[in-house]
Amino acid sequence: MLVLIGGMSSFGIAMDKTGTAQFLANQIIALMGDLGPMAILSAFALLTIFLTQPLSNAAAALVVLPVALQAAETIHVNPITFALTVMLSASVSLITPFEPSCILVYGPGNYKFKDFFKTGMVLTLILLAIILWMVPIFYPLNA
């Protein structure tokens, strides 16, 4: 786990230094920019949640965070809002049983993958709505 996080830290730094973070941020802004900053914030939350299913939550956050911060800087909004949204979204790993705490109950509970998918999808949507509602209240986009 430590090697994975260390590798992803280096990957995030490399994305920043090579301009990949700026390129990806521009692509997401071009795709979602007409819908406003909340749509861009939502896109980063969804991307982080998608990546945290097969990866560890720390690795997913370290991959998405430089891109999100670059996007926030480009559209002139509060980068703290984007950072907190990415970090909280990285903790929403409920759709697949690959998270260590889920693996602990997967076998002994006789759960199936579809059990995690059905229940985890509902919980993920609820948590996504809460994150996208509460983070901009405490850390406004235009601060």
Buried (B, 14 or more C-beta within 10 A) or exposed (E): EEEEBEEBEEBBEEBBEEEBBBEBBBEBBEEBBEEEBBBBBBBBBBBBBBBBBEBBBBBBBBBBBBBBBBBBBBBEBBBBBBBBBBBBBBBBBBBBBBBEEBEEEBEEEEBEEEEBBEEBEEEBEEBBEEBBEEBBEEBEBEE
